[in-house]
Amino acid sequence: MGLVAEFEIHCEALPLVQVAASVPESTFEVEIQFNHGNRPLFIVHATRGDSDAIEHALESAAFVANYTLIGRAGDTRRYQVAPATSLEEQLGDRIADLSGLRALATTDSTIERIRATPTGWIQSGWFADREAFDQFREFWQTNAGFTLRRLTRDGEPEAPGDGLTDPQREALRIAYEMGYYEIPQSASLDDVAAELGITASSLSERLRRAETHLIETTVASTWPPLPD
């Protein structure tokens, strides 16, 4: 039986990470058009954030040769991005095992979603079996950094994705960035609540609901261990 996984790849050299770091208030969902040779086009869905700041970040990114705004829907802007380099050229200074990177393209897997963040990519997809998933995981653990967010069997009702609401995701991100989860804390619940413009009690409930959901869909969902 196949596996469904969501995970983070910690590598600041990945395409469009520089853009996400420049406009951290925005969300960047990425599609790769692999039928365009060794420099495939990227389709970037940029949600929230100032459009001028997003486009300045695209213009400033070394990875981006040029971009075109191809549509808008609400607060989401859709860009087509032509890379200045191939993925291998982009990662060449950070990843020694480029043959291993190429080999990932032949694994029995499909990556459905990519989100560029200030520290790397969040990806979700389907893997034919444990061996296919382990090949992917081991490469990134060795060459960059890898954090598993969710691993379930295919056929289970919930599709990939963290399942959080936007307010929950924002609360977790702001709390983390301000140091609420550091030991010792460098920000209190009141500090984070003030930043979000909500009460401390509302923030506490929002964080508890988000944390409970993440535990239920990561730690709890993989116990007992999945079979080989």
trRosetta pair geometry for C-beta under 8 A, 3 or more apart (Angstrom, degrees):
i j d omega theta_ij theta_ji phi_ij phi_ji
1 129 7.9 111 72 -108 33 71
1 153 5.3 14 130 -158 128 112
1 154 6.4 -160 172 46 87 87
1 155 7.0 -65 -161 10 119 128
2 126 5.7 24 156 -177 136 97
2 127 6.1 167 -165 84 88 47
2 128 5.3 -66 -106 -140 99 27
2 129 6.6 -78 -107 -64 54 44
2 153 7.3 117 83 -165 48 62
2 154 4.1 18 79 1 98 133
3 126 7.3 155 83 -157 47 54
3 127 4.7 -13 62 61 96 101
3 129 7.2 83 -4 -153 100 14
3 130 6.7 88 -27 -80 139 54
3 133 5.3 -25 67 -49 143 144
3 151 6.1 -10 -175 -166 119 87
3 152 7.1 150 -158 81 69 34
3 153 6.3 -59 -107 -111 57 42
3 154 6.5 -112 -75 -27 6 84
3 226 7.0 60 -104 176 118 163
4 124 7.5 19 177 -177 84 94
4 125 7.6 -154 -146 109 60 27
4 126 5.7 -27 -100 -102 69 69
4 127 7.8 -177 -80 20 23 76
4 150 7.6 -21 114 120 86 103
4 151 7.5 158 82 -152 52 40
4 152 5.1 -17 60 66 100 85
4 153 7.2 34 13 117 89 11
4 154 5.3 119 -37 -83 98 68
4 156 7.3 -126 28 43 133 104
4 159 7.3 -126 -167 -155 151 45
4 160 5.5 -145 175 -63 107 92
5 124 6.7 -167 99 -142 49 59
5 125 6.5 -13 60 61 82 63
5 126 8.0 150 19 -100 74 22
5 127 6.2 20 2 -4 118 118
5 133 5.9 130 -32 -134 148 121
5 148 6.9 -68 -160 -141 106 95
5 150 6.6 167 -152 90 43 65
5 151 5.0 2 -107 -105 85 75
5 152 7.9 176 -77 25 45 58
5 160 7.3 9 79 -110 25 119
6 122 7.1 15 -179 177 91 93
6 123 7.2 -172 -146 96 53 44
6 124 4.1 -14 -100 -99 83 99
6 148 7.9 103 83 -168 52 58
6 149 4.5 -57 106 73 95 112
6 150 4.3 30 39 43 103 101
6 151 8.0 -143 30 -62 59 49
6 160 4.9 147 -65 -159 103 97
6 161 6.7 -175 -88 -41 148 13
6 162 6.7 -167 138 -67 159 67
7 122 7.4 -176 95 -150 32 59
7 123 6.1 -14 62 61 76 84
7 124 7.7 143 15 -87 59 53
7 137 7.3 -135 -126 -103 171 88
7 140 8.0 131 130 75 133 154
7 146 6.2 1 170 -169 127 86
7 147 6.3 166 -164 85 76 48
7 148 4.9 -38 -106 -110 101 48
7 149 5.7 -174 -95 10 35 84
7 150 7.9 -133 -57 39 60 56
8 117 7.7 -30 -139 31 108 143
8 119 7.9 24 177 94 122 107
8 120 6.1 98 175 85 86 126
8 121 7.2 168 -154 90 54 46
8 122 5.2 -29 -99 -99 74 72
8 123 7.9 149 -101 18 25 70
8 145 7.8 -17 114 112 93 92
8 146 7.1 155 83 -155 60 39
8 147 4.3 2 51 54 107 100
8 149 6.4 87 -21 -38 87 110
9 14 6.7 98 104 -57 119 151
9 120 4.8 -149 96 167 63 127
9 121 4.7 8 49 55 106 90
9 122 7.9 -169 19 -80 70 26
9 123 6.6 28 -9 0 109 113
9 140 5.1 -91 -123 -151 98 142
9 144 5.9 45 -179 92 86 141
9 145 7.1 128 -171 76 43 62
9 146 6.2 -11 -108 -101 59 69
10 119 5.6 -24 -137 147 79 104
10 120 4.5 -128 -118 -29 27 151
10 144 5.7 177 77 147 63 98
10 145 3.1 -24 56 72 118 119
10 146 7.1 -128 13 -52 88 27
10 147 6.9 66 -32 -8 109 100
11 14 4.9 94 92 -30 100 100
11 17 7.4 -146 100 -46 60 161
11 91 7.4 14 161 -125 139 107
11 94 6.3 120 -161 143 107 149
11 95 7.8 7 -142 -55 144 108
11 120 4.8 85 35 -116 54 106
11 121 7.5 -16 49 8 92 88
11 140 7.7 -109 -29 -149 124 96
11 143 7.9 6 -89 118 135 86
11 144 3.7 -45 -70 -145 110 144
11 145 6.8 174 -51 29 70 80
12 17 5.2 -166 -154 124 49 146
12 18 7.6 82 175 -66 85 68
12 21 7.6 28 -144 -46 103 143
12 118 8.0 -8 -117 158 94 53
12 119 6.3 -55 -78 -149 84 43
12 120 6.6 -72 -65 -68 42 68
13 17 7.2 35 48 38 8 138
13 90 6.3 153 160 150 92 81
13 91 5.4 123 119 -112 124 61
13 93 7.0 -167 -120 67 151 90
13 94 4.2 -164 11 -12 155 150
13 95 7.8 -151 76 -16 142 92
14 17 4.9 89 68 -29 83 121
14 90 7.5 69 -139 131 25 126
14 91 7.2 21 -89 -84 52 106
14 116 7.2 -163 111 -124 111 92
14 120 5.7 77 18 -148 136 60
14 121 5.2 -103 139 -28 164 106
15 30 7.7 138 100 -151 107 157
15 42 6.6 -160 140 -72 141 154
15 63 4.9 161 -130 -178 78 157
15 83 6.8 -58 -122 -107 135 119
15 87 6.8 -72 -29 -110 120 80
15 90 5.9 -6 -65 177 83 169
15 116 7.3 -85 104 -101 63 130
16 19 4.7 -41 -159 33 67 119
16 20 6.3 70 143 -21 79 96
16 28 6.0 -155 156 143 126 148
16 30 6.2 164 51 -86 158 138
16 42 6.9 -168 -43 159 132 161
16 44 6.6 179 -125 -104 149 129
16 61 7.0 9 -107 -152 46 162
16 63 6.7 -102 -48 77 51 147
16 64 8.0 76 -87 -59 74 103
16 81 7.5 108 -79 82 116 172
16 116 4.1 -74 109 -108 108 166
17 20 5.6 -53 -149 38 36 111
17 21 6.3 37 152 -21 67 105
17 116 5.6 -140 -80 -166 49 100
17 117 7.0 -2 -129 73 82 44
17 118 6.7 94 -175 -155 80 22
17 119 7.1 -84 -157 92 120 5
17 120 6.0 -4 -108 -93 133 22
17 121 7.3 -91 -74 -51 102 70
18 21 5.8 -55 -148 36 30 112
18 22 6.5 30 153 -22 63 107
18 57 7.4 177 124 -176 77 95
18 60 7.7 -131 140 104 120 91
18 61 4.8 146 86 -122 123 95
18 62 7.1 74 17 22 169 81
18 63 6.9 158 29 7 124 111
19 22 5.8 -58 -152 33 31 111
19 23 6.8 -20 165 24 66 102
19 28 6.5 103 103 -87 113 163
19 44 7.9 -19 105 -150 159 156
19 54 7.5 49 -177 -156 106 65
19 57 4.4 112 -141 140 71 116
19 58 5.9 34 -116 -78 128 58
19 61 5.2 -34 -59 -65 91 140
19 64 7.6 72 -62 -34 125 131
19 116 6.7 37 66 123 100 146
20 23 6.9 -82 -143 61 27 73
20 24 6.9 64 161 -100 66 54
20 26 7.3 -132 -130 80 62 91
20 28 5.1 -116 -85 20 99 133
20 116 4.4 -164 -39 127 133 94
20 117 5.3 -160 146 -161 153 13
20 118 5.1 -137 116 -65 96 52
21 24 6.6 5 -149 -68 31 90
21 118 3.8 102 -94 -135 73 87
21 119 7.9 104 -82 -49 105 45
22 53 7.3 -172 136 169 96 90
22 56 7.6 -138 151 98 139 88
22 57 3.8 167 86 -116 140 118
22 60 7.0 131 -98 68 164 130
22 61 7.9 -125 -3 -67 141 93
23 26 4.4 12 129 17 112 119
23 46 7.8 24 97 -156 146 121
23 49 4.9 69 172 -159 119 148
23 50 7.5 -137 -135 47 119 76
23 53 5.0 132 -101 129 114 110
23 54 5.4 -6 -43 -88 174 64
23 57 5.2 -105 -17 -26 108 155
24 118 5.6 -8 -102 -51 101 131
25 48 6.1 -109 139 130 84 112
25 49 4.8 146 90 -90 92 89
26 46 5.4 -3 177 -169 133 90
26 47 6.4 149 -163 72 76 45
26 48 5.2 -174 -114 84 59 77
26 49 3.1 -42 -66 -15 103 146
26 53 7.9 180 -25 96 130 111
26 54 6.0 90 -66 -89 170 109
27 46 7.4 153 77 -154 50 43
27 47 4.5 -15 58 58 100 102
27 48 6.3 62 9 34 86 105
27 115 6.8 -39 -172 -151 89 114
28 44 5.8 -23 -161 -163 96 103
28 45 7.2 146 -156 73 42 53
28 46 5.6 -7 -102 -101 75 71
28 47 8.0 -164 -71 21 33 73
28 115 6.5 126 81 -163 60 63
28 116 4.3 -33 92 55 123 101
28 117 7.9 -171 47 -67 99 37
29 44 7.4 144 76 -159 48 49
29 45 4.2 -12 60 56 100 109
29 47 7.4 35 0 -7 102 111
29 113 6.9 -47 -151 -161 103 91
29 114 7.1 124 -164 80 56 57
29 115 5.5 -35 -100 -100 61 75
30 42 5.8 -30 -158 -167 101 108
30 43 7.2 140 -160 76 48 55
30 44 5.7 -12 -104 -104 73 70
30 45 7.7 -145 -65 22 31 75
30 114 4.2 -52 67 92 100 110
30 115 7.0 163 10 -101 88 21
30 116 5.5 72 -31 -26 129 101
30 121 7.8 -71 39 -129 135 111
31 42 7.1 145 76 -163 49 55
31 43 4.2 -8 58 56 104 106
31 45 7.9 57 -7 -15 97 99
31 114 7.4 161 -79 37 32 105
32 40 5.2 66 178 109 89 136
32 41 7.8 155 -158 86 49 45
32 42 5.8 -26 -103 -106 63 71
32 43 7.9 -146 -66 21 20 75
32 114 7.2 41 -20 15 100 149
33 36 5.2 49 109 -6 103 117
33 40 5.0 -176 77 -179 61 99
33 41 4.2 2 43 62 126 90
33 42 7.3 -145 10 -74 85 22
33 43 6.7 85 -37 -21 102 98
34 40 5.0 -40 -104 -101 34 152
35 40 7.3 85 37 -123 33 105
36 39 6.8 -66 120 89 99 58
36 40 4.5 121 56 -127 98 56
36 41 5.0 65 16 -6 165 85
37 40 7.0 -179 64 -69 50 58
38 86 4.7 -24 147 -111 96 129
38 88 7.8 -40 -176 19 111 111
39 82 7.4 47 142 -173 114 74
39 83 4.8 -144 -166 66 96 109
39 85 7.2 -165 -113 131 110 17
39 86 5.2 -99 -79 -87 74 67
40 83 7.4 45 64 5 46 125
40 87 8.0 1 29 -30 98 110
41 80 5.9 -10 -179 -170 124 94
41 81 6.8 146 -168 72 70 50
41 82 6.0 -37 -112 -94 83 61
41 83 7.7 -161 -109 -6 33 84
42 80 7.5 147 80 -162 50 46
42 81 4.2 -22 67 63 101 107
42 83 6.7 85 -10 -51 109 94
43 78 6.7 -7 -175 -170 95 94
43 79 7.3 161 -157 83 48 49
43 80 5.9 -24 -102 -102 69 64
43 81 7.5 -177 -83 18 19 82
44 58 8.0 -179 61 -99 159 122
44 67 7.8 -33 31 -140 127 127
44 78 7.3 156 81 -155 50 46
44 79 4.5 -14 60 61 100 99
44 80 7.9 177 19 -85 78 16
44 81 5.5 44 -11 -16 118 123
44 116 7.8 -25 -130 14 107 131
45 76 5.5 -4 -176 -171 94 117
45 77 7.6 157 -157 77 47 40
45 78 5.6 -15 -103 -102 69 75
46 49 6.7 -76 167 57 104 123
46 54 5.0 98 170 -149 159 147
46 76 6.8 151 77 -155 43 60
46 77 4.9 -18 62 61 99 91
46 78 7.8 -174 21 -79 73 26
46 79 6.6 30 -6 -2 112 112
47 75 5.9 73 -159 108 71 89
47 76 4.5 -23 -94 -97 83 84
47 77 7.9 178 -78 20 38 62
48 75 5.6 36 -75 144 51 128
49 53 6.1 -108 168 74 101 119
49 54 5.6 107 113 -56 123 107
50 53 4.1 76 75 8 104 110
50 54 6.8 -174 90 -11 53 83
51 54 5.5 -52 -147 35 35 113
51 55 6.2 27 158 -13 68 107
51 77 6.1 103 -117 -40 103 158
52 55 6.0 -59 -145 42 29 104
52 56 6.1 32 155 -21 65 107
53 56 5.7 -52 -143 36 30 112
53 57 6.4 33 154 -21 62 105
54 57 5.8 -58 -154 34 29 111
54 58 6.6 29 150 -18 64 104
54 77 6.9 138 96 59 159 138
55 58 5.4 -47 -146 35 38 114
55 59 6.3 40 153 -19 66 104
55 67 7.6 -155 -135 80 77 133
55 69 7.8 -37 -94 -58 119 114
56 59 5.6 -54 -148 38 32 112
56 60 6.2 24 155 -15 66 112
57 60 5.8 -61 -142 41 29 107
57 61 6.4 41 156 -40 64 102
58 61 5.9 -45 -146 14 30 115
58 64 5.2 -169 -175 -166 70 177
58 67 4.8 -35 165 5 139 154
58 79 6.8 -110 -103 175 157 166
58 81 6.9 -128 -148 -108 116 115
59 64 7.2 -93 -96 92 16 133
59 67 7.8 -106 -67 25 60 115
61 64 4.4 71 77 5 106 108
62 84 6.7 -104 159 56 55 143
62 85 7.9 10 137 -1 88 122
63 83 5.8 -46 170 -140 81 86
63 84 6.0 -178 -179 33 25 96
63 85 6.4 -84 -132 37 63 97
63 90 5.8 36 -112 -118 106 126
64 67 5.9 -22 -168 -41 125 106
64 81 5.6 -72 -124 -161 99 110
64 82 7.5 89 -162 70 63 54
64 83 7.0 -74 -107 -118 35 42
64 84 6.3 33 88 -18 14 102
65 82 4.7 -60 62 105 110 95
65 83 6.1 57 -5 124 101 20
65 84 4.0 146 -66 -77 81 70
66 81 7.8 178 94 -151 40 51
66 82 5.1 10 56 47 78 114
67 79 5.0 3 -178 180 117 121
67 80 6.6 161 -157 82 63 48
67 81 4.7 -17 -104 -103 96 70
67 82 7.1 -160 -78 19 45 71
68 79 6.6 150 74 -158 41 69
68 80 4.8 -7 55 55 96 99
69 72 7.7 9 176 -51 111 88
69 77 6.3 -45 -139 -178 103 110
69 78 7.4 104 -163 77 59 54
69 79 5.7 -42 -98 -100 50 77
70 78 5.3 -66 69 106 86 99
70 79 6.7 133 11 -126 86 23
70 80 5.2 58 -26 -16 132 102
71 77 7.6 166 93 -158 47 50
71 78 4.4 3 62 48 89 121
72 76 7.0 153 -158 87 54 55
72 77 5.4 -20 -105 -106 79 67
72 78 7.1 -153 -74 14 31 83
73 76 5.0 -12 67 64 84 104
73 78 7.3 42 5 -24 98 111
83 86 7.0 109 112 -90 141 24
83 87 7.9 -51 -152 -56 171 60
83 90 7.5 -74 -165 -53 130 129
85 89 3.9 -123 -180 92 113 125
85 90 5.0 147 95 -59 122 78
86 89 4.6 96 51 8 78 101
86 90 6.9 -137 95 -8 41 88
87 90 5.5 -53 -148 34 32 116
87 91 6.3 8 161 0 66 112
87 101 7.5 -161 123 159 110 131
88 91 6.3 -70 -143 49 27 95
88 92 6.1 56 154 -64 64 92
88 98 5.3 68 -148 -153 107 121
88 101 6.5 152 -102 95 83 140
88 102 7.4 9 -84 -63 124 93
89 92 5.6 -24 -144 -15 30 123
91 94 5.3 -78 -164 54 66 102
91 95 4.6 5 153 19 108 118
91 98 7.5 149 93 -104 104 90
91 101 6.7 152 87 -109 146 162
92 95 7.0 -71 -113 55 18 77
92 98 6.6 2 -110 -77 72 130
94 143 7.7 90 132 166 82 92
94 144 7.0 38 149 -93 117 96
95 98 6.3 115 109 -74 102 65
95 101 6.1 80 131 -53 148 130
95 143 4.7 36 -129 -177 95 127
95 144 7.0 -37 -84 -51 101 95
96 143 7.2 -149 34 -124 71 99
97 100 3.8 14 143 18 116 122
97 101 6.6 141 109 -21 73 81
97 139 7.2 -137 95 -148 133 90
97 142 7.3 17 16 109 146 123
97 143 5.8 -112 40 -85 108 127
98 101 5.1 -44 -151 31 44 118
98 102 6.6 46 150 -19 68 98
99 102 5.7 -50 -152 35 35 112
99 103 6.4 41 147 -26 64 104
100 103 5.3 -50 -148 31 36 117
100 104 7.1 50 152 -32 62 90
100 139 5.2 175 155 -128 118 113
100 143 7.2 179 87 -44 135 142
101 104 6.0 -40 -164 11 36 114
101 139 7.2 144 -83 178 51 136
101 143 7.7 -126 -66 115 95 176
102 105 6.1 -45 -175 16 47 113
102 106 8.0 29 140 -8 66 102
103 106 5.8 -61 -164 36 51 106
103 107 7.4 69 142 -43 71 87
103 135 7.6 -105 126 172 111 123
103 139 7.8 -175 73 -88 105 143
104 107 5.7 -30 -159 -3 47 117
104 135 7.2 172 -108 130 69 102
104 136 6.0 89 -136 -108 105 77
104 139 6.1 -107 -71 41 115 169
107 127 7.4 -28 146 -134 118 92
107 132 4.8 128 179 -154 104 90
107 135 5.4 -177 -105 83 130 134
107 136 6.1 -135 61 -55 176 97
108 127 6.9 90 96 -166 76 58
108 128 3.5 -21 124 0 124 135
108 129 7.1 32 79 16 130 83
108 132 4.5 -93 59 -96 84 146
109 125 5.8 73 171 128 99 128
109 126 6.4 176 -153 92 64 53
109 127 4.5 -14 -105 -105 103 68
109 128 6.7 -111 -68 -8 57 78
109 132 5.2 167 -50 159 100 123
109 133 7.3 125 -91 -78 129 57
109 136 6.4 15 -13 -49 170 140
110 125 5.3 -161 97 -166 52 109
110 126 5.0 10 51 51 94 95
111 114 6.6 39 153 -56 121 96
111 123 5.4 -40 -149 -170 115 120
111 124 7.5 121 -157 79 67 33
111 125 3.9 -76 -110 -67 41 146
112 124 5.7 -42 58 97 97 83
112 125 5.0 159 1 -102 76 68
112 126 7.0 61 -30 -8 112 86
112 160 6.3 143 56 48 129 139
113 122 7.9 -19 118 112 97 83
113 123 6.7 159 87 -153 61 48
113 124 4.7 10 50 46 104 98
113 125 7.3 -167 27 -60 63 72
113 160 6.5 -172 26 105 121 125
113 161 7.2 37 43 -79 163 83
114 121 5.5 -31 -160 -163 93 120
114 122 7.4 144 -159 77 43 52
114 123 5.3 -9 -103 -102 70 82
115 121 6.7 140 71 -161 48 63
115 122 4.3 -9 56 56 104 101
115 123 7.7 -162 23 -70 67 40
116 121 6.0 -35 -100 -102 52 74
117 120 6.1 1 60 59 98 50
117 121 6.9 161 17 -102 85 21
117 122 6.1 63 -21 -16 122 98
120 144 7.2 129 -119 156 134 136
120 145 7.2 -128 -57 65 159 99
122 149 7.4 22 -148 -12 104 149
124 150 7.9 8 -118 60 107 111
124 160 3.3 148 171 161 134 141
124 161 6.3 -58 -36 -56 172 49
125 160 6.8 9 -32 -48 20 167
126 154 6.2 47 -138 -86 108 127
127 130 7.8 85 120 -91 126 18
127 132 4.4 180 -171 97 98 111
127 133 4.0 108 121 -64 171 87
127 136 7.0 -123 -100 11 131 137
128 132 4.9 87 42 -4 85 153
129 132 5.4 103 53 8 65 99
129 133 7.4 -130 103 1 37 91
130 133 5.7 -61 -150 42 35 109
130 134 5.9 34 156 -22 71 109
130 226 6.9 169 -88 112 115 116
130 227 7.8 -126 -39 108 137 50
130 228 5.2 -98 41 -147 156 52
131 134 5.8 -55 -142 37 28 110
131 135 6.5 34 156 -25 62 102
132 135 5.9 -50 -152 27 30 113
132 136 6.9 26 152 -13 61 106
133 136 5.8 -61 -157 39 35 110
133 137 6.0 30 152 -17 71 111
133 151 7.5 93 -173 -134 154 118
134 137 5.5 -54 -137 42 34 111
134 138 5.7 32 164 -20 69 109
135 138 6.2 -54 -139 37 22 107
135 139 6.6 26 158 -23 58 106
136 139 6.1 -58 -155 29 26 110
136 140 6.9 7 159 -3 62 108
137 140 6.4 -72 -155 43 29 98
137 141 6.0 27 156 -20 69 112
137 146 5.8 137 -156 159 68 158
137 148 7.3 -2 -121 -70 123 108
138 141 5.6 -53 -139 38 31 113
138 142 6.1 28 162 -17 65 110
139 142 6.1 -69 -156 39 24 106
139 143 6.0 -14 165 10 65 120
140 143 6.1 -69 -125 53 30 91
140 144 5.3 -40 -163 49 73 100
140 145 7.1 -31 156 76 89 19
140 146 4.1 107 106 -70 109 116
141 145 7.4 32 -123 -143 42 28
141 146 4.5 -68 -70 26 70 126
148 151 5.8 -16 -176 -33 127 111
148 218 7.5 143 122 -153 84 104
149 162 6.5 -60 161 -95 138 95
149 214 7.9 -72 -166 -150 88 96
149 218 6.0 -87 174 -101 45 121
150 160 7.1 164 80 -134 128 70
150 162 7.4 179 -22 -105 130 56
150 217 5.5 -26 -110 146 121 92
150 218 5.3 -96 -88 -95 65 71
150 221 6.5 15 -150 66 86 147
151 218 8.0 63 15 -145 69 60
151 221 7.3 164 68 106 52 108
151 222 5.3 47 69 -89 98 124
151 226 6.7 -99 132 -19 114 143
152 156 5.0 -79 156 38 128 148
152 158 7.2 69 41 69 170 96
152 221 5.3 -52 -84 163 100 126
152 222 7.5 -115 -80 -75 55 74
153 156 5.7 107 71 -26 75 109
153 226 6.7 163 -62 -130 91 116
158 161 8.0 -121 166 54 93 90
158 163 6.7 -13 -167 -79 131 133
158 217 7.2 -87 107 -127 158 117
162 169 7.2 110 85 -95 136 110
162 213 8.0 88 159 123 79 116
162 214 7.0 -9 -167 -100 101 88
162 217 7.5 139 -158 93 51 145
163 213 6.0 -144 100 171 112 126
163 217 6.1 148 28 -51 140 169
164 168 4.3 -131 -172 91 103 120
164 169 4.6 128 108 -59 131 87
164 172 7.3 -56 -153 4 162 137
164 210 5.6 37 -128 -131 118 95
164 213 6.3 148 -88 91 75 146
164 214 7.6 2 -65 -61 113 92
165 168 4.6 94 54 7 79 104
165 169 7.0 -148 90 -6 40 87
166 169 5.7 -55 -144 38 31 111
166 170 6.2 31 158 -19 66 107
167 170 5.7 -55 -144 38 31 111
167 171 6.2 34 156 -23 65 106
167 206 6.2 -90 133 -144 104 133
168 171 5.7 -54 -147 34 30 111
168 172 6.5 28 156 -16 64 105
168 206 5.7 -160 -102 -179 67 89
168 207 7.9 151 -146 -93 76 31
168 209 6.3 -98 -108 93 127 101
168 210 3.9 162 -172 -83 110 113
168 213 7.5 31 168 31 159 141
169 172 5.9 -56 -150 37 30 109
169 173 6.3 28 154 -18 65 109
169 210 7.4 169 -64 -130 38 133
170 173 5.7 -58 -146 38 31 110
170 174 6.1 24 160 -14 68 109
170 196 7.1 126 127 -121 109 114
171 174 6.1 -57 -142 40 26 104
171 175 6.0 26 159 -18 63 112
171 192 7.5 81 -160 157 75 122
171 196 6.4 14 -103 -94 76 157
171 203 6.1 173 -145 -146 123 79
171 206 4.7 135 -29 123 173 127
171 207 5.7 -129 137 -72 126 75
171 210 6.5 -177 73 -13 114 152
172 175 5.9 -59 -144 39 26 110
172 176 6.2 25 158 -19 64 110
172 207 6.8 134 -80 -123 70 78
172 210 5.3 -140 -53 140 117 154
172 211 7.9 153 -99 -63 113 73
173 176 5.9 -59 -149 37 27 110
173 177 6.2 20 158 -15 65 110
174 177 5.8 -57 -141 40 30 108
174 178 6.0 21 161 -13 66 113
174 192 5.8 132 119 -154 103 95
174 195 5.7 -177 178 107 132 131
174 196 6.0 152 77 -65 165 101
175 178 6.2 -63 -143 42 24 104
175 180 3.9 -55 -173 39 85 142
175 181 6.4 80 134 -27 96 94
175 187 7.4 -163 -150 90 55 127
175 192 4.8 23 -97 -131 75 153
175 203 7.9 142 -73 -180 118 116
175 207 6.4 60 -39 -103 165 127
176 179 8.0 50 174 -59 28 19
176 180 6.9 -66 -67 45 26 92
176 181 5.5 -13 -110 20 66 125
178 186 7.2 -154 148 93 61 89
178 187 3.8 8 138 -17 105 170
178 191 6.3 -179 161 121 142 115
178 192 5.5 179 56 -90 151 87
178 195 6.5 -157 -70 -10 147 162
179 182 4.3 -30 -163 6 80 128
179 185 6.2 123 135 -169 88 56
179 186 3.2 -27 135 58 154 101
179 187 4.5 122 66 0 86 96
180 185 6.0 4 -148 -143 36 108
180 186 8.0 -91 -56 58 29 61
180 187 4.8 -60 -65 80 69 100
180 188 7.4 65 -115 -171 86 5
180 189 7.1 85 -137 -80 122 50
180 191 7.6 -170 -80 71 96 108
180 192 5.3 -3 -64 -49 138 139
181 185 7.7 61 -18 -109 6 83
182 185 5.8 129 68 -116 79 35
182 186 5.3 12 56 3 141 95
182 187 8.0 87 26 19 108 79
185 188 6.6 92 133 -82 137 50
187 191 4.2 -126 -167 87 87 141
187 192 5.8 96 140 -51 122 87
188 191 4.7 109 50 -1 70 100
188 192 7.3 -141 95 0 42 84
189 192 6.0 -57 -151 39 32 106
189 193 6.1 34 152 -21 66 110
189 200 4.9 82 129 -152 106 103
189 203 6.1 162 -173 93 89 127
189 204 6.1 18 -157 -71 139 93
190 193 5.6 -55 -143 38 30 113
190 194 6.3 34 157 -23 65 104
190 200 5.1 -33 -89 -83 63 127
191 194 5.9 -57 -154 33 27 110
191 195 6.7 27 150 -19 62 105
192 195 5.6 -53 -153 33 36 114
192 196 6.4 21 154 -8 68 109
192 203 6.0 145 102 -171 104 153
193 196 5.9 -65 -148 46 31 103
193 198 5.5 -99 -158 80 82 70
193 199 6.0 -19 -173 150 136 17
193 200 4.4 -109 -24 -83 163 55
193 202 7.2 117 -134 61 112 87
193 203 4.2 -123 -90 -15 92 144
194 197 7.4 35 -174 -73 31 36
196 203 6.4 134 50 -94 142 114
198 202 4.4 -100 162 84 117 132
198 203 5.6 142 91 -54 113 86
198 206 7.7 53 102 -8 159 143
199 202 4.6 95 58 6 83 102
199 203 7.0 -149 94 -4 44 86
200 203 5.6 -55 -148 38 33 112
200 204 6.2 38 153 -25 66 104
201 204 5.6 -49 -146 32 32 114
201 205 6.6 30 155 -15 63 104
202 205 6.0 -56 -152 37 31 108
202 206 6.2 31 151 -20 65 109
203 206 5.5 -57 -146 37 32 113
203 207 6.2 29 158 -17 68 106
204 207 6.0 -56 -147 37 27 107
204 208 6.3 27 156 -19 63 108
205 208 5.8 -56 -146 36 30 111
205 209 6.3 29 157 -18 65 106
206 209 6.0 -56 -149 36 28 109
206 210 6.4 24 154 -15 63 110
207 210 5.7 -59 -147 40 32 110
207 211 5.9 29 157 -18 69 109
208 211 5.8 -55 -140 40 28 108
208 212 6.1 30 159 -20 64 108
209 212 5.9 -54 -145 36 27 111
209 213 6.4 28 155 -20 62 107
210 213 5.8 -57 -151 35 29 111
210 214 6.4 26 154 -17 65 107
211 214 5.8 -56 -148 37 31 110
211 215 6.4 31 155 -18 65 106
212 215 5.8 -56 -149 36 31 110
212 216 6.2 28 155 -18 65 109
213 216 5.8 -60 -148 38 29 110
213 217 6.1 3 163 1 66 115
214 217 6.3 -70 -139 49 26 95
214 218 5.7 -1 170 2 67 120
215 218 6.5 -71 -130 48 21 92
215 219 5.3 -27 -159 36 66 115
215 220 6.1 65 143 -14 71 105
216 219 8.0 -19 -62 57 11 79
216 220 4.9 -29 -139 43 40 138
216 221 6.9 69 148 -41 49 91
217 220 7.3 6 -31 55 18 96
217 221 5.3 18 -157 -25 34 136
218 221 6.3 12 -59 31 5 106
218 222 7.1 -24 168 1 42 110
219 222 6.8 -85 -159 41 21 94
219 223 6.9 6 158 -15 63 118
220 223 6.1 -72 -150 34 34 108
222 225 6.8 16 160 -118 84 45
222 226 6.3 -57 -149 -28 83 96
